[in-house]
Amino acid sequence: MATQPFVIVPSMCAVAVMYPQGRRIADEVLPRVPVDGDKFNYLKYAQADAFLAPDTTVGRLSAPNQLLYSSTEVTDSVTDQALDVPVPERDIKAWNDAHRTGRVQAPNPMDQAVESGMDAFLNRREVRAAGLVFNAASYGTNNKVTLSGTSQWSDYTNSDPLVAIRGYFDSMLVRPTIGVLGRLVATKLQLHPKVAAAVYKFGTTAGYVPMRAIADQLELDEIYVGEAQYNTAAPGQAPSMSRVWGKHAAFLYRDKTASTRGKVTFGFTAQWGDRQAGTITDPDIGALGGVRARVVEFVKELVTANDLGYFVQNAIA
């Protein structure tokens, strides 16, 4: 039987698993939920399921009412996510020789490759999460709005973001628990004169308002600001940087205790197994050959209750 070409290396797995998330927010916005296999079932909830209040009164000899959900069981599967970073054999040999003689100062080139790969790997995860959360198709018909002109929060004279957002919340069946903003949106909001007036009082209309203060004004547990950027240019072309989270905002009901079988939440990330890292020998790297450091995980970002979020498209100009 042929051996598996991808060799899992525990020390590299540790680097991949422990690599810091940094200013990325995907794991907070769409928390990871373990699943039992590459194919899995989960419950997609109907709007009414979040508001069940059945009669709990029971007669001495009668049967209690049964709690029946109208949720639909959906079958889905994780997608394979992987990225390779080539490492020439001569770099590995030079590091090993220096390590044996005690002259090593640079990090292990394989660990460096995993770290470099993880940075790009998590950027792509951020792009997938933003593409789902900042997508009008992910929300119920009455749970989205597109701003333009004087209604955009970048219009400091005519717009009143806190009043508008509270109105969005009041139109929802369940108030959201978190906010999600692109960095440019967050900055405009933090500098908005009417936001400053609401937070600082006494006629103050200038100043940089902390995000925690805005979350408190809106009675949210947290507001997450997407900082990530990525290069959209083709390989070999001049870099063209784009902000992953764009000029939009979303407000979501998130329950971190939700799973594929219970609890209602806007969305989550199904994850099969742990993130892995290892090596694959490649004779075509440089004159001496080399190895490719590979990072792997099996995940699927999902929206499970589209009425538990509100999307503000083009929040700023």
C-alpha positions as CSV (number, residue, x, y, z in Angstrom):
1,M,0.0,0.0,0.0
2,A,1.4,3.4,-0.9
3,T,2.2,5.7,1.9
4,Q,0.4,8.9,2.4
5,P,2.5,11.7,0.8
6,F,1.4,14.3,3.4
7,V,3.3,13.6,6.6
8,I,1.7,15.3,9.7
9,V,4.4,16.8,11.9
10,P,3.2,17.4,15.5
11,S,5.6,20.3,16.1
12,M,4.4,22.1,13.0
13,C,0.8,21.3,14.0
14,A,1.4,23.1,17.3
15,V,2.7,26.2,15.4
16,A,-0.4,26.1,13.1
17,V,-2.9,25.7,16.0
18,M,-1.4,28.3,18.2
19,Y,-0.8,30.9,15.5
20,P,-2.4,34.1,16.8
21,Q,-5.6,35.4,15.2
22,G,-4.4,38.9,15.5
23,R,-6.9,41.6,14.4
24,R,-8.9,39.1,12.4
25,I,-12.5,38.6,13.6
26,A,-13.9,35.6,11.7
27,D,-13.7,33.2,14.7
28,E,-15.7,35.7,16.8
29,V,-18.3,36.4,14.2
30,L,-18.8,32.8,13.0
31,P,-17.6,30.7,16.0
32,R,-16.2,27.3,15.3
33,V,-18.4,24.3,16.1
34,P,-17.0,20.7,15.9
35,V,-18.7,18.2,13.7
36,D,-18.2,14.4,13.6
37,G,-17.2,14.0,9.9
38,D,-16.6,15.6,6.6
39,K,-20.3,15.3,6.0
40,F,-22.6,16.5,8.8
41,N,-26.2,17.5,9.5
42,Y,-27.3,20.7,11.2
43,L,-30.6,22.4,12.0
44,K,-31.6,25.4,9.9
45,Y,-34.1,27.3,12.0
46,A,-37.3,28.9,11.0
47,Q,-38.1,32.3,12.4
48,A,-40.8,31.1,14.8
49,D,-38.4,28.7,16.6
50,A,-36.8,31.4,18.5
51,F,-40.1,32.5,20.1
52,L,-41.8,29.3,21.2
53,A,-43.8,29.7,24.4
54,P,-46.0,26.6,24.6
55,D,-48.5,26.1,27.4
56,T,-46.7,24.4,30.2
57,T,-49.8,23.7,32.3
58,V,-50.4,20.0,32.7
59,G,-53.3,18.2,34.4
60,R,-52.7,15.6,37.1
61,L,-53.2,12.7,34.7
62,S,-52.7,14.3,31.3
63,A,-49.5,14.4,29.1
64,P,-47.4,17.6,29.0
65,N,-47.3,19.5,25.7
66,Q,-44.4,18.6,23.5
67,L,-41.8,21.1,22.3
68,L,-41.8,20.7,18.5
69,Y,-39.5,22.7,16.3
70,S,-40.2,23.5,12.7
71,S,-36.5,23.6,11.9
72,T,-35.2,21.8,8.9
73,E,-32.3,19.3,9.1
74,V,-29.8,20.1,6.4
75,T,-27.0,17.9,5.2
76,D,-23.8,19.6,4.3
77,S,-20.0,18.9,4.1
78,V,-16.9,20.7,5.1
79,T,-14.6,22.0,2.4
80,D,-10.9,21.1,2.3
81,Q,-8.7,24.2,2.9
82,A,-4.9,23.8,2.3
83,L,-1.9,26.0,1.5
84,D,1.7,25.0,0.7
85,V,4.9,27.0,1.3
86,P,8.0,25.6,-0.5
87,V,11.2,25.3,1.6
88,P,14.5,24.4,-0.3
89,E,16.5,21.5,1.1
90,R,19.6,23.6,1.3
91,D,17.8,26.0,3.8
92,I,16.8,23.0,5.9
93,K,20.4,21.6,5.8
94,A,22.0,24.9,6.7
95,W,19.7,25.3,9.7
96,N,20.3,21.8,10.9
97,D,24.1,22.2,10.6
98,A,24.0,25.4,12.5
99,H,21.7,23.9,15.1
100,R,24.1,21.0,15.7
101,T,27.0,23.3,16.3
102,G,25.1,25.7,18.5
103,R,25.4,28.6,15.9
104,V,21.8,28.8,15.1
105,Q,20.1,32.1,15.5
106,A,17.4,32.1,12.9
107,P,14.1,30.3,13.5
108,N,13.6,26.8,12.1
109,P,12.7,27.4,8.3
110,M,9.9,24.9,8.6
111,D,8.3,26.8,11.4
112,Q,8.8,30.0,9.5
113,A,7.0,28.4,6.5
114,V,4.1,27.4,8.6
115,E,3.8,30.8,10.1
116,S,3.9,32.5,6.7
117,G,1.3,30.0,5.4
118,M,-0.9,30.6,8.4
119,D,-0.9,34.3,7.8
120,A,-2.3,33.9,4.3
121,F,-4.5,31.0,5.4
122,L,-6.3,33.1,8.0
123,N,-6.6,36.0,5.6
124,R,-8.5,33.7,3.2
125,R,-10.7,32.5,6.1
126,E,-11.4,36.2,6.8
127,V,-12.4,36.7,3.1
128,R,-14.8,33.7,3.2
129,A,-16.4,34.9,6.5
130,A,-16.8,38.5,5.2
131,G,-18.2,37.2,1.9
132,L,-21.0,35.4,3.9
133,V,-21.7,38.0,6.7
134,F,-21.5,41.0,4.4
135,N,-23.8,39.5,1.7
136,A,-27.4,40.7,1.4
137,A,-28.4,37.2,0.4
138,S,-27.5,35.9,3.9
139,Y,-30.4,37.9,5.5
140,G,-34.1,37.8,5.7
141,T,-36.1,40.1,3.3
142,N,-36.8,42.7,6.0
143,N,-33.4,42.5,7.7
144,K,-31.3,44.6,5.4
145,V,-31.0,48.1,4.1
146,T,-28.7,49.8,1.5
147,L,-27.7,53.3,2.4
148,S,-26.9,56.1,0.0
149,G,-26.3,59.8,0.0
150,T,-27.4,61.7,3.1
151,S,-28.4,58.5,5.0
152,Q,-24.8,57.2,4.9
153,W,-22.9,57.5,8.2
154,S,-20.1,59.4,6.5
155,D,-22.5,62.4,6.1
156,Y,-21.9,64.0,9.4
157,T,-24.6,66.7,8.8
158,N,-27.6,64.7,7.9
159,S,-27.1,61.1,9.2
160,D,-27.7,60.0,12.8
161,P,-26.2,56.4,13.0
162,L,-27.2,55.6,16.6
163,V,-30.9,56.5,16.0
164,A,-30.9,54.6,12.7
165,I,-29.3,51.5,14.2
166,R,-31.7,51.4,17.1
167,G,-34.5,51.5,14.6
168,Y,-33.0,48.5,12.8
169,F,-32.9,46.6,16.1
170,D,-36.5,47.5,16.9
171,S,-37.6,46.0,13.6
172,M,-35.9,42.6,14.4
173,L,-37.6,39.8,16.2
174,V,-34.5,39.2,18.4
175,R,-32.1,42.0,19.3
176,P,-28.5,41.4,18.1
177,T,-25.7,40.7,20.6
178,I,-22.7,41.8,18.4
179,G,-21.9,44.3,15.8
180,V,-19.5,43.8,12.8
181,L,-17.9,46.8,11.1
182,G,-15.3,47.3,8.5
183,R,-12.4,49.5,9.7
184,L,-13.4,52.4,7.6
185,V,-17.0,52.3,8.8
186,A,-15.8,52.0,12.4
187,T,-13.6,55.1,12.1
188,K,-16.4,57.2,10.6
189,L,-18.7,56.1,13.4
190,Q,-16.2,56.9,16.1
191,L,-15.7,60.4,14.7
192,H,-19.3,61.1,14.0
193,P,-20.4,64.4,15.8
194,K,-23.8,62.9,16.8
195,V,-22.2,59.8,18.3
196,A,-19.8,62.0,20.3
197,A,-22.8,64.1,21.5
198,A,-24.6,61.0,22.6
199,V,-21.6,59.6,24.5
200,Y,-20.0,62.7,26.0
201,K,-23.1,64.9,26.5
202,F,-22.8,68.6,27.5
203,G,-23.0,69.7,23.8
204,T,-19.7,67.9,22.9
205,T,-19.7,67.1,19.1
206,A,-16.0,66.3,18.6
207,G,-13.7,63.6,19.7
208,Y,-12.9,60.0,19.0
209,V,-15.4,57.7,20.7
210,P,-14.1,54.3,22.0
211,M,-15.8,51.3,20.4
212,R,-16.8,50.0,23.8
213,A,-18.8,53.2,24.4
214,I,-20.7,52.8,21.1
215,A,-21.4,49.1,22.0
216,D,-22.8,50.3,25.4
217,Q,-25.0,52.9,23.6
218,L,-26.4,50.1,21.4
219,E,-26.6,47.6,24.2
220,L,-24.4,45.1,22.4
221,D,-22.0,42.6,24.0
222,E,-19.3,43.5,21.6
223,I,-18.5,45.3,18.3
224,Y,-15.9,43.6,16.2
225,V,-13.9,45.7,13.7
226,G,-12.5,43.9,10.6
227,E,-8.9,45.2,10.0
228,A,-7.7,42.6,7.5
229,Q,-6.6,43.6,4.0
230,Y,-5.6,41.3,1.1
231,N,-3.9,41.6,-2.3
232,T,-6.4,41.1,-5.1
233,A,-3.8,41.4,-7.9
234,A,-2.8,38.3,-9.9
235,P,0.7,36.9,-9.1
236,G,3.5,38.9,-10.7
237,Q,1.3,42.1,-10.9
238,A,1.6,45.2,-8.9
239,P,-0.1,44.8,-5.5
240,S,-3.7,46.0,-5.3
241,M,-4.8,46.1,-1.7
242,S,-8.4,45.7,-0.7
243,R,-10.1,45.8,2.8
244,V,-11.7,42.4,3.5
245,W,-14.7,43.8,5.4
246,G,-15.4,46.8,3.2
247,K,-17.7,49.6,3.9
248,H,-20.6,47.7,5.4
249,A,-22.0,46.8,8.9
250,A,-23.9,43.9,10.3
251,F,-25.6,43.2,13.6
252,L,-26.0,39.6,14.6
253,Y,-27.5,37.5,17.4
254,R,-24.6,35.2,18.3
255,D,-24.8,32.3,20.8
256,K,-21.4,30.7,21.3
257,T,-23.0,27.7,23.0
258,A,-24.9,26.8,19.8
259,S,-24.1,23.6,18.0
260,T,-25.3,21.7,14.9
261,R,-28.1,20.2,17.0
262,G,-29.3,22.9,19.3
263,K,-29.5,26.6,20.2
264,V,-30.3,29.3,17.7
265,T,-27.6,31.6,16.4
266,F,-27.1,33.6,13.2
267,G,-24.3,31.4,11.9
268,F,-21.3,29.4,12.8
269,T,-18.3,27.6,11.3
270,A,-18.5,23.8,11.1
271,Q,-15.0,22.3,11.8
272,W,-14.0,18.7,11.3
273,G,-10.9,17.8,13.4
274,D,-8.1,20.1,14.3
275,R,-5.9,22.2,12.0
276,Q,-3.0,20.2,10.8
277,A,0.4,21.0,9.4
278,G,3.1,18.7,7.9
279,T,5.4,18.2,4.9
280,I,5.3,16.8,1.4
281,T,8.6,16.1,-0.4
282,D,9.1,18.0,-3.6
283,P,12.1,17.2,-5.8
284,D,11.5,20.2,-8.0
285,I,12.3,22.9,-5.4
286,G,15.7,24.3,-6.2
287,A,18.8,22.3,-7.2
288,L,18.6,19.9,-4.2
289,G,14.9,19.5,-4.0
290,G,13.0,20.4,-0.8
291,V,9.7,20.1,1.0
292,R,6.5,21.9,1.0
293,A,5.1,22.9,4.4
294,R,1.4,22.3,4.2
295,V,-1.3,23.8,6.4
296,V,-4.7,22.0,6.3
297,E,-8.2,22.3,7.9
298,F,-11.7,21.2,7.1
299,V,-14.3,23.9,7.7
300,K,-17.6,25.3,6.3
301,E,-19.0,28.8,7.2
302,L,-22.8,28.7,7.5
303,V,-25.7,31.0,8.1
304,T,-28.3,29.0,10.1
305,A,-30.9,31.6,11.0
306,N,-31.0,34.5,8.6
307,D,-33.6,36.5,10.6
308,L,-31.2,36.8,13.5
309,G,-29.0,39.4,11.7
310,Y,-29.4,42.8,10.1
311,F,-27.2,44.0,7.2
312,V,-26.3,47.6,6.4
313,Q,-24.9,47.7,2.9
314,N,-22.8,50.8,2.0
315,A,-22.9,52.2,5.5
316,I,-20.5,54.9,4.4
317,A,-19.6,56.5,1.0
